Amino acid sequence: MFKYRKRVFAVSAAVALAASLAACGGSSDSSDGDGTSGAPTSDEKGGTLNYLIFAPIEHLDPQRVYVGRDITNLSRTVYRTLVAFPISDDPEVANTPVPDLATDTGTNEDGGKTWSFTVKDGVKWEDGEPVTCEDFKYGASRAFATDVITGGPNYILSYLDIPTDDSGLPAYKGPYTGEGQELFDKAVTCDGNTITYHFNKPWPDFPLAIAGLHMMDPYREDKDNGDKSNFQIFSNGPYKLDGAWDKASGGTFVRNDNYDESTDSPDLRRALPDSIVFNIGQTTETIYDQMIQDSGDAQTSVTSQSVPPPYYNQIEGPVADRSVNIDSPYTYYLVPHFRTEAMSNPAVRQALAVSTNADAYVAAIGGDKAAGVAESIVNPAVVGYQENPAFAGSNAGDPEAAKQILEDAGVSMPVKITYTYPSSETNDKAAAALKDTWDQSGFEVTLDGLGDTYYDVIQKPTKESDVIWGGWGADWPSAITVTAPLFDSRPNLTKNSDGQDYGAYDSDEFNALVDEAQNASDLDAQTAALQQADVLLGEDVAYIPLTTTKFYMLYGSKVTNYTTTPASNGYPDLGAIGVES
């Protein structure tokens, strides 16, 4: 079983993503299918590695970053965690946390309701000051400022032993107001260099959550500028940011003089390049024009962008030797926005689902090198997966059946709806393919392609979208990290953000099943509750599955140790990769 992670972001032509943890298996034209490649291997340090990305990164703040590509890149370079996932092609090894900033992988009591970790001595921030237990405590506190630290994972809001207020949110409101501070101070304690977390329910796989996310990362209080910290990096890893990060163009990481490799492990970070340049803003087509030609900086480049479908026929011979095509852990899906007049009607949501042409969507994003049709929002490799009966049958869309549903419900046609998605050449074609069948089914669709950042827009409660594109991979290998974080309204829906519940789905029945799963005494009971919850989501049409995705990527001829691992979310693993001198 693989270990997965995070949110997916389609940002380019083809199946361009920018997110989550990686699957290991899958078809491959030139690799062995496990994310490894024919790249040369070397322990040589030096040189500059270039990382090519299309769309701007939305968050660099550790408590806010929730795109898997960015989580793993930051983990290997600037942000260390208590425990971390090692560099390995063996899923068994790669999905087993090892100590990072902690001396071991933690101890627990009360069946997993209390966890303690001791912070290593000798670990320093980039200014030479030590990383302390209090830094970990402060970092955890920031997630509770839901009006400031938005967009990140919110598991800790549900698990930490802090009472809720009338809104259903924790009575502790974060470090900026200090409201309820005594409640947090009781739930998270420091004794010397040992930090202890007290939860209101068992969290037996808490180390997996720490290794897979940055929500529990240390943060220096004197470096916290709230929302203004979003693009600031204060490093405790082998690299630091050289100058400022530019949202439009990226930034450069250089060696951190106060990093002590004796406190780290080559199983986590080999830190081979002297510098890593994150180059943002070129289209995927421009990136692949360079990558295929393999000249200049392209020779020392990797990318998170998948090969655009029109370029597939150019991936042959020596070029194919520099490619990988692997299964990813991600599912693409649609969410009806329950606040809009159209989607508040169950019949309209049902008609939308019946008329969704997933086959055409797959074809538009590149066919079987890019994706397969999904039968659930849960990836098939995740514990708890089942085909959702609400979406069984034809994947081609049925306009006549959809129109009949609308007619029987007395809905006036055409039903005008707006579909919001991340725009690119390929994604525009995929959106047009969906629109074509929807328009035949009694809808009148306006396409709303967003060209800059995406998730920070669709998380706004004031958005006017009727249908919203999303992508997700499990945070660790359980459905508890898919349906619960995406559709539990209690930690998601706040005054300033819809969190990961982009469609504002709010169901007491679903939330009760989440509670049942989270308090289950064993994995079988948890799985049963989650499967019931997924059936309910299908009946309510809280989502419509589109695809399970694949990655198809090239790397430069002077890149060494190229690999994609479970810990790197299927993207290039910067913990291993170097460049030839």
N, C-alpha and C positions, 0 to 999 in steps of 0.2 A: 504493500500500500504506500502510495506516495504521500508526501506532506504538501499541502497547498497553501496558497495565500491569495488574498486580496482582490481588489477591484481592478477591472480591466478598463482600458481607455482606448477606444478606436480612434486613432489620430492621423491616419495616413491613407494613401491609396492602399489597396489590398486589405489584408486583415490587420491593419496597423493597430497595434495595441500599445499600452504602456503600463502593464500592471502585473499582477499576481504571481504566485508561486507556481513551480513548473511541474508538469508531468514528465515522467521518464520514458518511456515506451512510445512507439509510434512509427509510422512509415518514414522512410528516408531515402532520398536519391543518392546521398553521398556519405552519410554517416551511418553508424550502427544502430541508430534509432533511439539511443539512450541519452542523447545530448552531447556525446563526445564527437570528435571530428578527426580529420587527418592533419590537423595543425601540428607543427613541430613543438616539441616540449623543451623547456629550458628553465633553469633557476636564475638566469641572468637578470640582474637589476639594472635599471636605467631606461632612458628614452621616454617618449611621450606617447601615451595611448589616447586616441580620439574616440569619443562616444557620440554618435550621430543620432539626433532625436528631432522629430518634426515639430510637435506642438509644445507650448510652454508647460513646464512643471508647475503644478498648482500649489504645492506645499513642500517646504524643506524643514519646517518645524517638526521635531520628532513626534510630538503628541498629535499632530494634525496630518502627517503623511499617511495616506491610505491607498496608495497605488503600488502594487507589488513590485514593479520594476524599480521604483524609487526607494521602497523599503529596503530591498536587497542591495542596491547600489550604495545607499547611505550606510548600511550595516557593514559593508566591506571596507569602507573608506574613512568615515568621520564619526559615526555613532556606534559605540559598543554597548552591549546589553548584558544583563546578568548571566544569561545562558544564550547560546547561539547554535545554529545549525551548521555542521561542518561541510567542507568541500568534498563531495564524493558523488560518483555515479551510481553507487549502490544505495537504493532507496532506504534499506534498513539502516544503513549508517547515516545517510544524509538527513533522515527524519528523526534522529535521536539527538536531543540537545546535549551540548557539552559545556563546561564552565567557560565563561568569558570574563566578565568583570567580577563574577562571584568565585569563591574558592571551590564550590561544588555545585551540583544541580539542585540544591535546596532540600530542606527537610519539611515534612508536613505532619500535622496532628489533626485530630477530630475528623478523620476520614477525608482530609483534603480541605477543610475549612480554615486552617491556619497554615501559612507557609512562611519559612524563614530562610534568608540568604545572608552570607557574610561577604562583604565587599573586600576584594584583594587590597593589600597594601601596595603602594608604589605606582598606582595608576593616576595619571595627571591629566588635567585639562590643558588646552593648548597654551595657556599662559603660565603653566608650571604649578598651579595650585592643585591639591589632591582632590580626587573624586571621592565624595563622602556619602555616608548613609543618608544624611540630610538632603543631599542633592537628589537621591532616588525618591525620597519622600516628597520633596517639592515637585519633582517631575510628575509623579502620580497625581498630585493635587490639581494640576492644570487642566486635566480632562473634565473636571467638574464645573469649570467656567464655561458652560455650554453656550453662553452668549458671546464669547470671545474666541475660544479654542474650538472652532467648528471644523467639520469635515472628517475628523479622525475616528478611529474605532471607539466604541462606547461600552464595551463589555464591563469595564471596571465600574461603571455607574450602576449596573445591575447586580454585580457580585460583591462589591465591598460592603462590609457590615455597617451601613449608614442608613438610618430611617428615611422614608420618603415623606414629602409634603403633600398637600392637597392636589398638586399637579401630577403626582406620580413620579416626579424626579427626586433625586436625593436632596435632603434638607441642607446638605453642605453645598455651597454655591461657588467654591473655588477660592484661590488665594487672593484674588483682586478685591473682593468685598470682605472676605473673612467671615461671612455669615455661616454659622454652623461649624466653625473651625474646630471646636472641641470634639465634635463628632468624628471628624477626619483624624484628629490626633489620637483618638482611641482606636480607630480602625487600622492605622498605619503607625507603627512605632519603631524607634531606633534605640538600640542598646549598644553603645560603642559603634562598631562598624557592621553590626547585624541589623538588618531590616526585617520586620515581621508584618505580614498582611493578614488581616482577619476578615473572612468572608461570611456572608449570611447563608451560604449554601456550599456544598462540596464543590471544589474545583480541582479534581484530580489531575487534569492535564494542564494546569496553570503554567508549568515550564514551557509547554508548547506555545502557549499564547505569548509568553515573554520572548521566546526565540523568533516567533513569526511576526511580531508587531513591535512598534516603538513606543507604545502607550505607557510602558513602565520605565522608560529610559530616565536616567538622571538629567536634571536641568539645574543650572546655577541660578539661584533667585536673583542675584545682582545683574544677570544678563537677560532677564526676562522683560520684554517690552510689549507683552500681550500680542495683539494682532500685528503689530509692527515687527514682531520677531519671525514672521512667516518665511522670509527669505534670508534670514540670518543663520549662520552655522557657527557654533562654538564647539570645537572638536575635542574628543578624547580618543580618537583613532589615529591611524598611521598617516593620514593626510589632513590638511586644513584648507580652507578656502583662501585663495590668493586674491585679495581685494574684495569687491562686492559681487554678488550674484545679479546678473541681468536677466529679468524674466523673459525677455524676447530673444536673447542670444546665448545665455548660459553662463558658464564660469569655469575657472581652472582650479583644480586641487593640486597642491604641492605638498612635499613632505612636512610633517609636523615634528619640529625639533624636540618637543617634550613627550613624544611617544616612546615608550620603552618596550621594545619587542619581546623582552624577557617576561613581560606580564601577559603576553598574547600567545597565540599558537599558529603555526603555518597551516594547520588544518582549517583555520578560519580566515586568515589574512596573510598572504605572502608578500603583499605590497611590493610588487616587482617594478612597475613603471615609476620614474621619478615624478612624473606629473600625469594627470588625467584631465583632458579638456572635454567638457561637455558642450557640444556644439548644437544649439537649438535653432530651428527656423527654416531649414531647407526642406523642401517637399520630399516625399518618399521617392518620387521619380528622380529628382536631382541626386539624392543620396545613392540610388542604385545605378545611375549613370556613372558615378565615380567608383562605386564598389565593383562593378563589373569590369570597368577599364583597369582598375587596380594600379593607379598611378598616384604619385605625390602622397599626400596625407592619407589617402584611401588605403594605402598599404598597411598602415598602422591603425586602422579604424575597425570598430565594431558598431553595431546598430541595434536598436530595439524595434526597428521597423521591419515588417515582413515584405517579402518580394512582391511588387505589384503584379497582378495577373498578366498584363500585357508583356511583362518581362520574362515570363516563365521559359519561353523558348530560347532565351539567351543563357540560361543556366545549364550549360553543357560543357563537356571536356574539362579543362583545367579550372574553369569557373565553378563547375559543379563540385570539384574537389574542395572548394572553400564554402560549401553550403551545408546546412542542416535543415531537415523538415521533421518536426517532432510534434507529438500530441501535446496540447497545453491543458491546464486544469480549468480553463475558463468556459463559462457559458454566457452567450449573448441572449438577451431577453428584452421584452417590452413590458412596460407597466402603464396601465390606464391611470390617469390622474383623477382620483375619486372626488376631488373638490369641484371639477368642472361639471357643467350642466349635462353635457353629453354622457360622460363616463360615470356619473352618479347613477345612471340607469343600468341595472344588471343586464337587460336585454341588449343594450348597445354594446356592452363589454363582451357578451357572449357572441354577438354577431361579428365583432372585430376579431375575436379568436378564431371563429369558424372560417373567416375570410382571409386569414393571414397565410401568405404563400411562402413558407419557409424554404421550399425547394428553390424558388426563384431567388431568394435572398442568398442561399449558399452559392448558387451559380454566379451571382453578381459579384461576390467577394473573392471568387477564385476557384470554386469547385472543391474537389476532394483534397487538394493540396492545402486548402485554407480552412476547411470545416466540414462537419457533418451535421445533420438535423438533430436537434435536442428534443427529448421527450419530457424533460423536467428542468427546473432551474438548478437542480443539484447535479453536479458532474457524475457520470457513471462510476468513476473510480473512488468516490467518497462513500464512507460508511453511512448507510441509511438511504442510499439511492434506490429509487423505484420509478418506473415509468408512471407519470401522472395520468390517471384514466381520463381526465378532462381533455387531454390533448392527444389521445390515441386516434388512429385512423389516418386519413390522407394528410399529407404535408403540403399539398399544392393549393390549398384554399378552395372554398366552395361558395362562389358568389350567390348562387340561387338559394342555397340553404341559409346564407346570412340574410338575404333580403326577406326570406320567409319569416325568420326570427323577428326582424324589425316590423314587418307587417302584422304579425300575430300580436305584437306588443303595442300596436297602435302608434308606432314611432313615425313621424313625418320624415320623408326622405327627399333629398339627400341630407344625411347627418354631417354637418360641417365639423371637421376636427383638424387640429394642428399636431403634426408629428415632429418632435425635437430629437435631434441626433447630432453626433460630432461630424462635421462636414469634411470631406476629402473627395478626391475624384472617384475612388471606388465606393466609398460610403454613400455618395450622392446617387450612384447607379443602384446600389442596394435599396436605398430609400425609394427610388423611383419604381423599383420592382414591387415593393410592398404597396405603394400608392396605386399602381396599375390594378391590382386585384381588389384592393379596398374600394377604389372608385367604381368598379364593376358590381360592388356588393351593397350599394346604397349609401356609401359615404362620399363626401367631397373633401379631399385631403389637401391641406396646405403643408408643404415641406418647410421645416424650420431648421436648417443646418447651421450649427454653431462652429465658427472658424477659429476661435481663440481657446481659452480654457472652457471646460465643459461641466465637470461635476459641481463646481462652486455655483454655477448657474441653475442647474436642475435641482439643487438642494434648497433653493430659495422658496419659502412658502408663497411668495407673490407671483411665481411663474404662471403663465397662462397656457401651458402645453396641455393637450388632451392625452397624448400618447408619448411616452418617453423611452428612449433606448437606454439600456444598461448592460453592464458586463460584470461578472463576478467569478472569483475562485475562492474555494473554502480557505479560511484562515488556518485551520489545521484539519486533519482528515476526518471530519464529522459533519453531518448535516446541521448540527447545532451552530456551526459557524457560517451557515448560508441562510436558511429561512428565518432564523431568529434575528440576526442583525439587520436583515433587509426589511422585515415586515412587523417586528414588534414596535408598536407605536410609542410605547412608554419612554424608552430612552432616546427615540429618534425625533419625535415631533415636538419641537420647542418653538418659542416665539420667533427666533431668528433663523431657524434651519429645520428642514425635514430630514436631516441626517442622511442615512442610506435608504430611507423609506420614501423614495422620490415621488411615488404616487399617492402619498398620504393615506395609505391603507390603515384602518383603525378598527380592529375586531377584538372584542372581549373574549370570544370563543377561541380565536387563534392565540391570543396572549396567554390564556389559561393552559393551552397545550404546550406553549413554550415553558411556562412555569413547571408543568408536569415533567417535561424533558429535563430541565435544568436541575430538578430535585430528584431525578430518578436514582434508584439505588444501584442500578447496573446498566451496562451498555445496551442490552436487549430492550429494557424498558424505555430507555431514552430514545432508541431508534423507533420503537413502536409509536411513541407520542409524536415524534417528528414526522413520521410518515402520515399519521392522521392530520397533522398540521398542513402538510403539503397537499393532501387531498382537499382540505378546506380551501386553501389558496386557489386551487384549480377550480373548484365549484364557484368561488367568488370572482374568478378571473382577476385575481390580484396581480398576475403576471401572465405573459404568453412566451413560452420558450422559443428561441430561434435556432441557435447552433451550439455545438461543442466545437471548440476552435483548435487550430494547429498553428505552429510557428514555422515559417520558411524564411531563413535568414542567411546572409553572407557575412564573411569577415575578411579582412585584408591579408595579403600574402605574408606580411612580416609580423603578424600577430602570433604569439606563442601560447601554448596551453589552452587553446580555445575550448571552452566547455560550457554547457548549460546544465545546471544541476537542479534538484528539487529545492535547494536553498536559494537559488537565484530566480525562482519563479519561471524557469524556462528561458530566461534572458541570459546574455553573456555573464558569466560569473567573474566579477572583478576581483574576487579573492584569489583566483588562480592565474588570471590572464596577464601576460607580459608582452613585450615587443622586442624584436631583434634589434641589435645595435646597428 
